[in-house]
Amino acid sequence: PFSEKNLKRYTIIVKIINDLADKHEAMPTKGFMGGDDFAIIPYDSTQYNWCFTDKGSPTQLSVKEIKNVRAIIQKAILENNTNDFFNQITESEYKFQYIPIVTNTGEKQIWINAFCNSHGMDWSKDIVGVDDGGKCYWNMTVNLTKKTYYNFSINGSG
């Protein structure tokens, strides 16, 4: 058991550690390009202007924002899964590409591309795009500012 004096010290140290962790999660991940199952691809308006309905400029994502994006993706999957076994989406079966922007109105939006087969492409740098492919390929846009998503679209089955 801690003495009252040591308990106060312990409480202060825990608060400092938690504050540092929060600051770290809120920091932009400059140069960070992704993880095992996702890649952050910088927005280039000459290549990816079709991804967004709003005009914007490139931005970065913090660790905390990436966690928020993943939570919104999970919500979208839950809300869009059907009772048809063959069309069920299971998040762990996919890799994700994120293209983040800040719109001209100041909203942070991320175009999400999800796929289960990259066909040998370097998916950490190049957008994986196919015709058809069914539930193996889908995309959506996340509005991180509003914590919403829109344009959830599963490819056709061909």
Secondary structure, DSSP 8 states (H G I E B T S, - for coil): ---HHHHHHHHHHHHHHHHHHHHHHHSB-TT--B-SSEEE----HHHHGGG-SS-EEE---BHHHHHHHHHHHHHHHHHH--S-GGG---GGG-EEEEEEEEETTS-EEEEEEEES--TT--TTTS----S--GGGEEEEEEETTTTEEEEEEE----
